[in-house]
Amino acid sequence: MSKSLDNLKAAFAGESQANRKYLAFAKKADQEGHPQIACLFRAAAEAETVHALNHFIAMDEVKSTAENLKVAIDGEHYEAVTMYPDFLVDANAENDKKAIRTFNYALEVEKIHETLYTEALDSIGREGESYDYYVCPVCGFTHARNAPDKCPICNTSKERFIQVK
């Protein structure tokens, strides 16, 4: 692997993490009554997304939709079968309640994402309906077409779900 490719991968990871970190900072700034600072964090997060996507494209990682779905399925499967179960072993050994909760949430949702991606891959080439997805803001549970009355993973109410068009 070339040094440039190694650097692109590192830059992609760093920019991606900066995006998420800045969005978390923006939420906190909003909660603390600092809307202008929150806006700055959101703007910087958007810029970091531009950087991350540019790096990812430069690595030639964006393929056809079918190939991208296969990559997504493999990633979700790995997270559900290997990564989060291993993380939970460590968190349980350390009795880290916060880590246990967030790893369990992610583990359950990754299984759902794998199924959704598999269904999407199977639908390529067939005409289908168009619908939105609904995401639980607490655990990330993702549901097609409508929000359930209560999140089946964390019991969050339907009204809090985020509609994704």
Secondary structure as UniProt FT lines:
FT   HELIX           3..31
FT   TURN            32..33
FT   HELIX           35..58
FT   TURN            59..60
FT   HELIX           65..78
FT   HELIX           79..83
FT   HELIX           84..93
FT   TURN            94..95
FT   HELIX           97..123
FT   TURN            124..125
FT   STRAND          133..135
FT   TURN            137..139
FT   STRAND          142..144
FT   TURN            152..154
FT   HELIX           158..160
FT   STRAND          162..164
//
